[in-house]
């Protein structure tokens, strides 16, 4: 299983803060599943607390974080 954590506005957008899902080969494969359909393409992604892209391989026990882009000044 993989743990997916949503942060900030993505909690309301996706309807969960933590979700356990079956392992997928890559982050992109995982995000193609229906629970993630409304995730914006510019989302910041992390696997095991390191920034990642959709090509990042996943393994059982990984933790995925979904975060909105940040801006500031």
C-alpha positions in Angstrom: 0.0 0.0 0.0 1.0 3.6 -0.6 -0.1 6.5 1.7 -1.2 9.6 -0.1 -1.3 12.9 1.9 -3.0 16.0 0.6 -2.1 19.5 1.9 -3.8 22.9 2.0 -6.6 23.3 -0.5 -6.1 19.9 -2.1 -7.7 18.3 1.0 -11.1 19.9 0.0 -10.5 19.5 -3.7 -9.8 15.8 -3.5 -12.0 15.1 -0.5 -9.4 13.5 1.8 -6.3 14.3 3.8 -4.8 10.8 4.0 -5.6 7.8 1.8 -4.2 4.3 1.5 -4.1 3.0 -2.1 -2.6 0.0 -3.8 1.0 0.4 -5.1 1.4 1.6 -8.6 4.5 1.4 -10.9 5.0 5.2 -11.1 3.6 8.4 -9.6 2.0 9.2 -12.9 0.2 5.8 -12.9 -1.1 6.4 -9.4 -2.3 9.9 -10.2 -4.2 8.5 -13.3 -6.6 6.8 -10.9 -10.1 8.3 -10.3 -9.5 9.6 -6.8 -7.0 12.0 -8.3 -8.9 13.1 -11.4 -9.3 16.7 -10.2 -5.7 17.2 -9.2 -4.3 20.2 -11.1 -1.3 19.5 -13.4 0.8 22.1 -11.6 0.6 20.3 -8.3 3.8 19.9 -6.3 4.5 16.2 -5.8 6.8 14.4 -3.3 7.6 10.8 -2.6 9.1 10.0 0.8 9.6 13.7 1.5 11.6 14.4 -1.6 10.2 16.4 -4.6 9.3 14.1 -7.5 7.8 14.1 -10.9 5.2 11.8 -12.5 7.9 9.4 -13.8 9.1 8.6 -10.3 8.9 4.9 -9.5 6.8 3.9 -6.5 7.2 0.9 -4.1 5.0 -0.6 -1.5 5.2 1.5 1.7 6.0 4.8 0.0 4.4 8.1 1.1 3.2 10.5 -1.6 2.5 14.1 -0.8 0.3 16.4 -3.0 0.8 20.1 -2.4 -0.5 23.2 -4.2 2.1 25.5 -5.8 3.4 28.2 -3.5 4.1 31.8 -4.3 5.2 34.7 -2.3 7.1 37.8 -2.3 
